[in-house]
Amino acid sequence: MEKNRNYFIAIALSVVIVLAWQFLYMNPRIEQQRRAEEARQAQQQTTQQQAPAAAPGAAVEGAPPASSPQTAATATREESIAKTQRVAIDTNAIAGSINLTGARFDDIRLKGYHETVDDSSPIITLFSPSDTKDGYFTELGYVAAQEVGGVPGPTTVWTLASGDKLTETTPVTLTYTNSKGVVFSRTVSIDEHYMISVTDKVENPGQAAISLATYGRVTRNNKPAIPPVFVIHEGFLGVSGKDGSLTEEKYKDVEEAPVTVAKATGGWLGITDKYWAAAIVPPQTTPFETRYSHITGNQPSYQADFKSDTMTVEPGQSIELKSLVFAGAKEVPLVDRYETEYSIPKFDLLIDWGWFYFITKPMFKMMDFFFRYFGNFGVAILLTTIVVKALFFPLASKQYASMANMKRVQPKMEELKAKHGDDRMAMQQAMMQLYKEEKINPVAGCWPMLLQIPVFFALYKVIYVTIEMRHAPFFGWIHDLSAPDPTSLFNLFGLLPYDVPHFLMIGVWPLVMGITMFLQMRMNPTPPDPTQAMIFTWMPLIFTFMLASFPAGLVIYWAWNNTLSISQQAVIMKRHGAKIELFDNLKGLFKRKPVQSK
């Protein structure tokens, strides 16, 4: 019994340490990030004076070429867009334009997503021109020897040959003919969401063969204003080879040294944020090398690029190349569909499912299934919790049955303690014999708890990572399941006219969670050891403060899971004839202790 109890205490203390790290380290960091984001948004609403930007490409032999150097500062995004020739993009999901200089995708806004839960707030801006502070773009081009003539690159001005606006039903075609008569044409089409298809054709009307290679890059001038938290990867991302492994590189690692991925055929590369991503799928039949780098200068930038093997176009012949550009929200069903539809290897890893991928993704699919029927992700979380509890019911039954059996033999264990006194060896042997006679496994109650820990972290990952949870409402005051409960006990949930510090934002749902955790722990006898009893008493309060900063969806899950566990434990223990200690423990809290006479 003592070993079993100590095992539980070790688990509890481990969780407390993790949550203390969240409370003492992560919470101040989150608050700092929130202030940084507010400052960034305020800055975007005012005129920004820019320093001349360095070319966002590196002068490396054989690497993708640098874009044209910026010789004048650009004040705003709007001014930068207005001074260049462009082709408009207008779909149900995207608003923006293609810059004919470089045929660059550098103006993309996402119609379906707003900066805040208020639908009147600005829509999300993903791409911006390179000569703005928050420049972020995707570009495809060519690299060739001088004898080929000029090939399309960052400074090439393409001609609009057909189409006047890129929509779901109307592609556009761009052309460029170099000094040697080589004709480059590019047909751009887009689906109803975020996938852009680029079909390049190179025609060689000359008398000699030409050799050239393709390149592509995703470049951004600044990393996100809000640094990523430990549960999610933000930065460089890619898969090399049709059956290759995932490459994840953080901004800070690439700042120290560029990362080059070995040449392979097939795959993709890009840059990912928490909810948004930009990725290039190069032609899947030609080998290419991938590089992730940080370019320093007047305007530092971060770049994910590729360069293909050299291809030859014979005289009078042509070649055709197909590439894809993803620029948008990482919606799970959509990303999965693209992986299948376009045969993009492991494209679903664009979403950071984490170590427990095999649990996290199925759990999301279950939630998404319930959401499609009930239209509320909060309800989907509650129903998913019921399914998870049902799946774990056999294990939970064994756990509570073990606890009931331990209670049943408690009097015999007390007799053994009285009999053997301080002889710990004899005591242990007698207890093991008792367990054997009563057919009790003292650690049987621990395994179900340990097995459910990955499920908890998988659910945390789902709620924190998936864009479907972003700005998803529940009921009442919960307008965003991915954000903490916005209410606080310390201003009477908004009745008093003042704000409270971040660490005192103890909302309604964290309180409900703390109460259910308190009741669940009171289902068992209070440990006789004073230290254990103190942990037993204070843990619900500690968890209430710790989880207050967690996403509301996770706190709702925990509170509902505790409620189901209390009911489940009561039924199982009653079935095994074990006494339910809840009411006696609650009475004991309010019973006045006798005053000891001196």
C-alpha positions in Angstrom: 0.0 0.0 0.0 2.8 2.4 0.9 4.6 1.8 -2.4 1.3 2.3 -4.3 0.6 5.5 -2.5 4.2 6.8 -3.1 3.8 6.0 -6.7 0.7 8.2 -7.0 2.5 10.9 -5.1 5.4 10.7 -7.6 3.1 11.1 -10.5 1.3 14.0 -8.9 4.5 15.8 -8.1 5.8 15.3 -11.6 2.6 16.9 -13.0 2.9 19.7 -10.5 6.5 20.4 -11.6 5.4 20.6 -15.2 2.5 22.9 -14.4 4.7 25.0 -12.2 7.0 25.5 -15.2 3.9 26.6 -17.1 2.9 29.0 -14.3 6.2 30.5 -13.5 7.8 30.5 -17.0 5.2 30.2 -19.7 2.5 32.5 -18.2 4.9 35.5 -18.1 6.1 34.6 -21.5 2.5 34.4 -22.9 1.8 37.8 -21.4 4.9 39.2 -23.0 3.9 37.7 -26.3 0.4 39.2 -26.0 1.8 42.7 -25.4 4.2 42.2 -28.4 1.3 41.3 -30.6 -0.7 44.3 -29.5 2.2 46.5 -30.3 2.7 44.9 -33.7 -1.0 45.4 -34.6 -0.8 49.0 -33.5 2.3 49.5 -35.6 0.6 48.0 -38.6 -2.2 50.6 -38.3 0.2 53.5 -38.6 2.7 54.6 -41.2 5.9 52.5 -41.1 9.2 54.0 -42.2 11.4 51.4 -43.7 15.2 51.1 -44.0 16.5 50.0 -47.4 16.1 46.3 -47.5 18.8 43.9 -48.5 18.2 41.3 -51.1 16.5 38.3 -49.6 18.6 35.9 -51.4 22.2 34.9 -50.8 25.0 35.4 -53.3 26.0 31.7 -53.3 27.2 29.9 -56.4 24.5 27.8 -57.9 21.9 29.0 -55.4 18.6 30.7 -56.2 19.4 34.3 -57.2 18.8 37.3 -54.9 15.9 39.6 -55.5 16.6 43.1 -56.7 18.1 45.3 -54.1 15.8 48.0 -52.6 17.2 51.4 -53.2 14.3 53.4 -51.6 12.3 52.9 -48.4 8.7 52.0 -48.8 6.3 53.5 -46.3 3.3 51.1 -46.5 2.2 47.8 -47.9 -0.4 49.6 -50.0 2.2 51.9 -51.6 4.4 49.0 -52.4 1.6 47.2 -54.2 0.4 50.3 -56.1 3.8 51.0 -57.7 4.1 47.6 -59.5 2.2 46.0 -62.3 -0.1 43.2 -61.0 -2.7 40.6 -61.8 -5.5 40.5 -59.3 -6.4 37.3 -57.3 -10.0 37.0 -56.2 -11.5 33.7 -54.9 -13.8 32.7 -52.1 -10.8 32.2 -49.8 -8.1 34.6 -51.1 -7.8 38.3 -52.0 -4.6 39.7 -53.4 -2.5 39.9 -56.5 0.5 38.5 -58.4 3.4 40.9 -58.9 4.4 40.7 -62.6 8.0 41.6 -61.5 9.3 38.1 -60.8 5.8 36.6 -61.2 5.9 36.7 -57.4 3.1 35.8 -55.0 3.5 38.6 -52.5 0.0 39.9 -51.8 -2.3 37.4 -50.2 -5.0 37.9 -47.6 -7.3 35.3 -46.2 -10.9 36.2 -46.5 -12.2 33.6 -44.1 -10.0 34.6 -41.1 -9.9 37.7 -39.0 -7.3 38.9 -36.5 -9.7 38.7 -33.6 -13.0 37.0 -32.8 -14.8 40.2 -34.0 -15.8 39.7 -37.6 -15.4 43.4 -38.2 -11.6 43.2 -37.5 -9.2 43.1 -40.4 -8.7 39.8 -42.3 -5.4 37.9 -41.9 -2.6 39.2 -44.2 -0.3 36.3 -45.1 1.9 37.7 -47.9 3.3 41.2 -48.3 5.9 42.7 -50.8 9.5 42.2 -50.1 10.2 45.9 -49.6 8.0 46.2 -46.6 8.9 45.5 -43.0 6.7 42.4 -42.9 7.6 41.2 -46.4 6.7 37.6 -47.0 6.4 36.0 -50.5 6.8 33.0 -52.7 8.7 33.0 -56.0 9.6 30.5 -58.8 12.3 31.0 -61.4 15.2 29.7 -63.3 19.0 29.5 -63.1 21.1 29.2 -66.2 24.5 30.0 -67.8 24.9 33.3 -69.6 24.9 31.7 -73.1 21.2 30.8 -72.6 20.3 34.4 -72.3 18.3 36.0 -69.5 16.1 33.6 -67.7 13.1 34.6 -65.5 14.2 35.6 -62.0 13.4 38.1 -59.3 13.7 41.2 -61.5 12.1 39.8 -64.7 8.9 41.7 -65.7 6.5 39.1 -67.2 3.8 40.0 -69.7 0.2 39.1 -69.1 -0.7 37.0 -72.2 -4.2 35.9 -71.3 -6.7 36.4 -68.5 -7.2 39.6 -66.5 -7.9 38.1 -63.0 -7.0 34.9 -61.3 -10.1 33.2 -59.9 -11.2 29.6 -59.3 -12.5 29.4 -62.9 -10.2 31.8 -64.8 -6.5 31.0 -64.9 -3.9 33.5 -66.2 -1.0 33.0 -68.5 2.3 35.0 -68.3 5.0 35.0 -70.9 8.6 36.2 -71.2 11.0 35.9 -74.2 14.7 36.4 -73.7 17.4 37.8 -75.9 18.1 34.4 -77.5 14.5 33.9 -78.4 13.8 31.3 -75.7 10.1 31.5 -74.8 9.0 31.1 -71.2 5.3 30.8 -70.4 3.6 30.3 -67.1 0.0 29.4 -66.6 -1.3 30.0 -63.1 -4.5 28.5 -61.7 -6.0 28.4 -58.2 -8.6 26.2 -56.5 -11.4 27.5 -54.2 -9.1 27.3 -51.2 -5.3 27.9 -51.0 -3.6 25.7 -53.6 -2.0 27.5 -56.6 -0.9 25.4 -59.6 1.9 26.7 -61.7 2.6 25.1 -65.1 5.8 26.4 -66.7 6.8 25.7 -70.3 10.2 26.5 -71.9 10.4 26.5 -75.7 13.8 26.5 -77.5 13.5 27.7 -81.1 17.2 28.0 -81.5 19.8 25.8 -83.2 21.6 24.7 -80.0 20.5 22.9 -76.9 20.1 24.9 -73.7 20.5 23.9 -70.1 18.8 25.4 -67.1 17.6 24.6 -63.6 14.6 25.7 -61.7 14.5 27.3 -58.3 11.8 28.3 -55.8 11.8 30.0 -52.5 9.6 31.1 -49.6 11.1 34.2 -48.0 10.0 36.3 -45.1 11.7 39.4 -43.7 10.8 38.8 -40.1 10.0 35.8 -37.9 6.7 36.0 -36.1 6.4 38.7 -33.4 5.1 36.1 -30.9 7.7 33.4 -30.3 6.3 29.8 -30.5 5.6 27.9 -27.3 7.2 24.5 -26.8 4.2 22.4 -27.9 4.3 23.5 -31.5 6.9 24.0 -34.2 7.1 27.3 -36.1 9.7 27.9 -38.7 11.2 25.9 -41.6 9.5 22.7 -42.6 9.8 20.2 -45.4 9.9 16.6 -46.6 12.7 15.4 -48.9 12.0 12.5 -51.2 8.7 10.7 -51.9 9.2 8.5 -48.8 11.5 11.0 -47.0 11.6 12.1 -43.5 10.3 15.4 -42.1 12.8 18.3 -41.6 11.9 20.9 -38.9 14.3 23.8 -38.3 13.8 26.6 -35.9 14.5 30.2 -36.8 17.2 30.5 -34.1 19.0 27.4 -35.4 19.1 28.6 -39.0 20.4 32.0 -37.7 23.5 30.2 -36.5 24.2 28.3 -39.8 22.2 27.4 -42.9 20.8 23.9 -43.2 21.1 22.0 -46.5 19.0 18.8 -47.1 20.5 16.2 -49.4 19.2 16.1 -53.0 16.1 14.0 -53.6 13.3 13.5 -56.0 9.9 14.5 -54.6 8.9 16.3 -51.5 8.1 19.9 -50.5 9.4 22.8 -48.4 8.2 25.9 -46.7 7.7 28.0 -43.7 5.0 27.4 -41.1 3.3 29.4 -38.4 0.9 28.1 -35.8 -2.2 28.4 -38.1 -0.8 29.5 -41.5 1.8 28.1 -43.9 3.5 28.8 -47.2 4.9 25.8 -49.0 6.3 25.0 -52.4 5.9 21.5 -54.1 8.5 21.5 -56.8 8.2 19.3 -59.9 8.2 15.7 -58.5 10.1 14.1 -61.3 13.3 16.1 -61.1 15.8 15.8 -58.2 16.3 19.0 -56.2 18.3 20.2 -53.2 16.6 22.1 -50.3 18.2 24.8 -48.2 17.0 26.8 -45.2 18.9 29.9 -44.4 19.0 33.3 -42.7 20.2 36.2 -44.9 21.7 39.2 -43.0 21.9 42.8 -44.2 19.9 46.0 -43.9 16.8 43.9 -43.8 17.5 40.4 -42.6 15.3 37.6 -44.0 14.6 33.9 -43.6 14.4 31.7 -46.7 13.4 28.2 -47.6 14.5 27.5 -51.2 15.2 24.6 -53.6 17.3 24.3 -56.8 16.7 21.5 -59.2 19.1 19.5 -61.3 20.0 21.0 -64.7 17.6 20.1 -67.5 18.3 20.2 -71.2 16.0 21.5 -73.9 16.9 20.4 -77.3 16.6 22.7 -80.4 13.1 23.0 -81.5 11.8 21.2 -78.4 10.1 22.3 -75.2 9.7 21.0 -71.7 6.8 21.5 -69.3 7.1 21.6 -65.5 4.4 21.6 -62.9 4.7 23.1 -59.4 2.4 23.8 -56.6 2.3 26.7 -54.1 0.3 26.5 -50.9 -0.5 29.7 -49.1 -3.2 29.8 -46.5 -4.7 28.3 -43.4 -3.7 24.8 -42.3 -7.2 23.3 -42.3 -6.9 19.6 -41.5 -9.4 18.1 -44.0 -8.1 20.4 -46.7 -4.4 19.6 -46.1 -5.3 15.8 -46.1 -7.2 16.3 -49.3 -4.2 18.0 -51.0 -1.9 15.2 -49.9 -4.1 12.6 -51.6 -5.3 14.7 -54.6 -1.8 15.9 -55.6 0.2 12.9 -54.3 2.3 15.2 -52.1 4.4 13.0 -49.7 3.5 13.4 -46.0 1.9 16.8 -46.7 -0.3 16.2 -43.6 2.8 16.9 -41.5 2.3 20.5 -42.4 0.3 20.4 -39.2 2.3 19.7 -36.1 0.6 16.6 -34.7 3.5 16.0 -32.3 4.9 12.7 -30.9 1.5 11.2 -30.3 0.5 11.6 -34.0 -1.2 8.2 -33.9 -3.5 9.5 -31.1 -3.7 13.2 -31.9 -4.9 13.0 -35.5 -7.6 10.4 -34.9 -8.8 12.4 -31.9 -9.2 15.5 -34.0 -11.1 13.5 -36.7 -13.5 12.3 -34.0 -14.0 15.9 -32.8 -14.5 17.1 -36.4 -17.1 14.3 -36.9 -19.1 15.5 -33.9 -18.7 19.1 -35.0 -20.2 18.4 -38.4 -23.3 17.0 -36.7 -23.7 19.5 -33.8 -21.9 22.6 -35.1 -20.1 23.4 -31.9 -16.6 22.3 -31.1 -17.2 22.6 -27.4 -20.0 20.0 -27.7 -17.6 18.0 -29.8 -15.1 18.0 -27.0 -17.7 16.8 -24.5 -18.8 14.0 -26.7 -15.2 13.0 -27.5 -14.5 12.8 -23.8 -17.4 10.4 -23.4 -16.1 8.2 -26.2 -12.6 8.2 -24.7 -14.0 7.3 -21.2 -15.9 4.5 -22.8 -12.8 3.2 -24.5 -10.8 3.3 -21.3 -13.7 1.9 -19.2 -12.2 -1.6 -18.9 -8.9 -0.1 -17.7 -10.7 2.3 -15.4 -12.8 -0.5 -14.0 -9.6 -2.4 -13.1 -8.2 0.7 -11.6 -11.2 1.4 -9.4 -11.6 -2.3 -8.6 -8.0 -2.4 -7.4 -8.7 0.6 -5.2 -11.8 -1.0 -3.9 -9.9 -4.2 -3.1 -7.2 -2.3 -1.4 -9.8 -0.6 0.8 -11.4 -4.0 1.5 -8.1 -5.4 2.9 -7.2 -2.2 4.8 -8.1 -3.7 8.2 -5.9 -6.7 7.6 -3.0 -4.4 6.5 -3.4 -2.4 9.8 -3.2 -5.7 11.7 0.1 -6.5 9.8 1.5 -3.1 10.7 0.6 -3.6 14.4 2.1 -7.1 14.3 5.4 -6.4 12.6 6.0 -2.9 14.0 9.3 -1.4 12.7 10.4 -4.6 10.9 10.0 -3.3 7.4 11.3 -6.5 5.7 8.8 -8.7 7.5 6.1 -6.2 6.8 6.8 -6.2 3.1 6.9 -10.0 2.9 3.6 -10.2 4.9 1.9 -7.6 2.6 3.1 -9.5 -0.5 1.6 -12.7 0.9 -1.6 -10.8 1.6 -1.8 -9.5 -1.9 -1.2 -13.0 -3.3 -4.0 -14.5 -1.1 -6.5 -11.8 -1.9 -5.4 -11.8 -5.6 -4.6 -8.0 -5.6 -2.1 -6.3 -7.8 -1.1 -3.1 -5.9 0.1 -1.3 -9.0 -2.9 -2.2 -11.2 -4.5 1.2 -10.4 -1.5 3.1 -11.8 -1.3 1.8 -15.3 -4.7 3.2 -16.5 -3.6 6.6 -15.3 -0.3 6.4 -17.1 -2.0 5.2 -20.3 -4.4 8.2 -20.2 -1.6 10.8 -20.0 -0.8 10.6 -23.8 -4.5 11.0 -24.5 -4.5 14.2 -22.4 -1.5 15.6 -24.2 -2.9 14.6 -27.6 -6.1 16.5 -26.8 -4.1 19.5 -25.6 -2.2 19.4 -28.9 -5.5 19.2 -30.9 -7.0 22.2 -29.1 -3.8 24.3 -29.3 -2.6 23.5 -32.8 -5.6 23.0 -35.1 -7.0 26.1 -36.8 -10.5 24.7 -36.4 -10.3 25.5 -32.7 -9.2 29.1 -33.4 -12.0 31.5 -32.6 -14.4 28.5 -32.2 -17.1 29.5 -29.6 -18.7 27.3 -27.0 -21.6 28.7 -25.0 -22.0 32.0 -23.0 -18.8 33.9 -22.5 -16.4 31.4 -24.2 -16.0 32.8 -27.7 -12.6 31.1 -28.4 -11.9 27.6 -27.3 -8.2 28.0 -28.1 -7.8 30.9 -25.7 -8.0 31.0 -21.9 -11.3 31.6 -20.1 -11.6 35.4 -20.3 -13.4 35.9 -16.9 -11.8 36.2 -13.5 -13.0 35.5 -9.9 -11.0 38.6 -8.7 -13.3 41.1 -10.5 -16.4 39.0 -9.9 -16.4 37.8 -13.5 -16.5 41.3 -14.9 -19.0 42.9 -12.5 -16.4 45.1 -11.0 -15.0 47.7 -13.4 -11.3 46.9 -13.4 -8.9 44.5 -15.0 -6.8 42.0 -13.1 -3.3 40.8 -13.6 -2.8 37.9 -16.0 -1.9 35.4 -13.3 -5.2 36.2 -11.4 -7.4 35.4 -14.5 -9.1 32.5 -12.7 -12.3 32.1 -14.8 -15.5 30.2 -14.3 -14.3 27.0 -16.1 -11.0 26.8 -14.2 -13.0 27.0 -11.0 -15.4 24.3 -12.2 -12.4 22.2 -13.0 -10.9 22.8 -9.6 -14.1 21.9 -7.8 -14.5 18.6 -9.8 -10.9 17.7 -9.1 -11.4 18.4 -5.4 -14.5 16.1 -5.4 -12.8 13.4 -7.3 -9.9 13.3 -4.9 -12.3 13.3 -1.9 -13.8 10.1 -3.3 -10.8 8.3 -1.6 -9.8 8.3 2.1 -7.5 11.1 3.2 -4.0 9.8 3.5 -2.8 9.4 7.2 0.6 10.9 6.4 0.5 14.7 7.0 2.6 15.5 3.9 0.5 13.3 1.7 -2.7 14.8 3.2 -1.4 18.4 2.5 -0.8 17.5 -1.2 -4.2 15.8 -1.3 -5.8 19.0 0.0 -3.9 21.7 -2.0 -3.5 20.0 -5.4 -6.9 21.0 -6.7 -6.2 24.7 -5.9 -2.8 24.5 -7.5 -4.2 23.0 -10.6 -6.9 25.6 -10.7 -4.3 28.4 -10.9 -2.1 26.4 -13.3 -4.8 25.5 -15.8 -6.4 29.0 -15.8 -3.9 30.0 -18.6 -4.6 26.9 -20.7 -7.0 27.0 -23.6 -10.6 27.0 -22.4 -11.4 23.9 -24.5 -8.8 21.9 -22.5 -10.1 23.1 -19.2 -13.7 22.2 -20.2 -12.4 18.8 -21.2 -10.7 18.3 -17.8 -13.7 19.4 -15.8 -16.1 17.2 -17.8 -13.6 14.3 -17.6 -13.5 14.7 -13.8 -17.3 14.7 -13.6 -17.5 11.5 -15.6 -14.7 9.9 -13.5 -16.6 10.7 -10.3 -19.7 9.0 -11.6 -17.8 6.1 -13.0 -15.8 5.6 -9.8 -18.9 5.7 -7.7 -20.6 3.0 -9.8 -17.6 0.7 -9.9 -16.8 1.0 -6.2 -20.4 0.4 -5.2 -20.4 -2.7 -7.4 -17.4 -4.0 -5.5 -18.8 -3.2 -2.1 -16.3 -0.5 -1.3 -17.3 2.5 0.7 -17.4 5.8 -1.1 -15.6 8.3 1.1 -16.9 11.5 -0.6 -19.6 12.5 1.9 -17.6 11.5 5.0 -14.6 13.5 3.7 -16.8 16.5 3.0 -18.4 16.3 6.5 -14.9 16.0 8.0 -13.9 19.3 6.4 -16.6 21.2 8.3 -16.4 19.2 11.6 -14.9 21.3 14.3 -11.8 19.7 15.7 -11.6 19.4 19.5 -9.3 21.9 21.3 -6.5 20.1 23.0 -6.0 21.1 26.7 -2.6 22.1 27.7 
